[in-house]
Amino acid sequence: MQTAKLTSTLLALLLTTGCATGFDAATQQQDPTGNGRYLEVGEISVQNFVVVAGTSSSSVLLKIFNDTAQADRLIEMTINNQPVLSDLFIPANTKIAYGNSSNPALQIQQATQPGGYLPVTIEFENAGIIETSVLVVPAVNQYREFAN
């Protein structure tokens, strides 16, 4: 009788733990790293997207990835109904990052408070439109240099 109980317990244990195995298991999937928002529309992805809080203006950090063989164009990006970026050509198979030495952080002309979210609309010519929100982070640690 003890052997039957042990066998059924082990079988139940194996069956319940099997849901996180295999190549398609969620535990095997790696999302892009970073603290910011990750968005996809069509074949375009926007990664590490955050707003760094400021007292008079706020910095916008993001990376735009076009992993296709076709170029696209960002028609307009608004944050809190304020235009931030427009008419940006995005070549095929490329990444464009804002908040580095090549492309400084984008700016919105308003004070923001950390911990809140701001509404965002991003329109691409081919990929489509994203309507979402973005987190406002404090200007500390890796975001210290973007304080306004």
N, C-alpha and C positions, 0 to 999 in steps of 0.2 A: 504494500500500500504506500509506503514511504517513497518508493521508486516512482510510482505513478504520479504522486504529488510533485516530486522534484522535476520530473519530465514535463509535466504540464506547466509548472512555474517557469521553467527555462524556455519552453516554447512560447509562452505568452510574452516573456521578456524580449525574446528575439523578434517577435512579430511587431511589438509596439515600438521598438527602437529602429526598425527598418525604414521608417518614413523619411529619414534624413540621410539616406545613402544614395549612391549612384551619381552619374555624371550630371543629371539635371536637378539634383537636390538643391534647395535654397542655400544650404551650408556650403555648397561648392561654387556659388556665384559671387563674383567680386564686382562691386559697384565702384565707380570712380571715387578716389579718396579726396578728402578735403572737408572743410567745415561748412562750406556753403551749399546752396541749393543746387540740385541736379535736375535738369529739364531736358526733354526731348520733344521735337516736333519734326515730323518727317525724318530725314536723315541728318538733321542738324541737332547737336546737343550743346547745351549751355551748362557749364560746370563751375563749381566753386564760387557761386554767385552770392554775394553779400553786399550789404550797405554798412559802412563803418560810420557810427554815430559822430556827429559834429555839432558844435554850438552855433555856427552860422551857415555852414554848408556841410554836406556829407559826401563821402567817397564811395564809389561803386566799383567793386572788383568782380571780374568774371573772365571766363575763357569760353570762346565759341569754337566748336569743332565741326568741320565739314569733312566727313570721312567718305565722301562720294567722289565719283569721277566728273560731277557736274558742279560748276560754280553756282553760287547763290548770292543774294543781296539782302542785307538787313535793311528794310525800308524805314522802320522807326521803332525805337524802344522808348517807352514812357514809364516812369516810376512815380507813383502818386500823382498821375495825370500831368507830369512835367516831362517834356522831351529831354532825353539824355543822350541819345545817339541816333543818327539817321544816315541813310544812303551809304552804307558800308558794304563794299564789294568783298565777298568771301570766296577766294579761289578754291578749286577742288582740292581735296586731300590736304587740308591745312588747318592750323589752329591760330586764333587771334586772341591774345591775352591782354587784359587791361589791369594795371597795377604793378607794372615792372619798369625797368629802365627804358625799354623800347616804346611802350605805351603807358603813360601815367594813368592813374585811376581816373575814371569818369567822375563828374561832380553833379550833384543836385543842389540847387540853391535853397536849401531849407535846413533848419536844425532838426535833428531826429534824436529819439531816446532809445538806448539799447533795450533789447528784449521785445520790441514791437515788430510788426510786419507792415510792409508797404505794398500796395497793389502794383502789379507790373503787367504791361502788355508789350510783347515783342512780335513784330510782324516781319516775316521773311517773304521774299518774292515767290520762291518755289516751295519751300518747306511748309509754310502756313503761319498760323498765329498761335502764340502761347499767351494765355491769360492766367496769372498766378499771383503769388505774393513772395516777397523776399524778406529775410530776417535782417534786422538791424542789430549789429554786434558792437560791443564797446571797443574803443580805441586803445586796447591793451594787447600785450604779448605780440604776436605776429602782425597785428593790425595797428600797433602804436605809431608807426611811421605815416599812417594815413589820417591822423587826427587833424581836424580843422578848427 
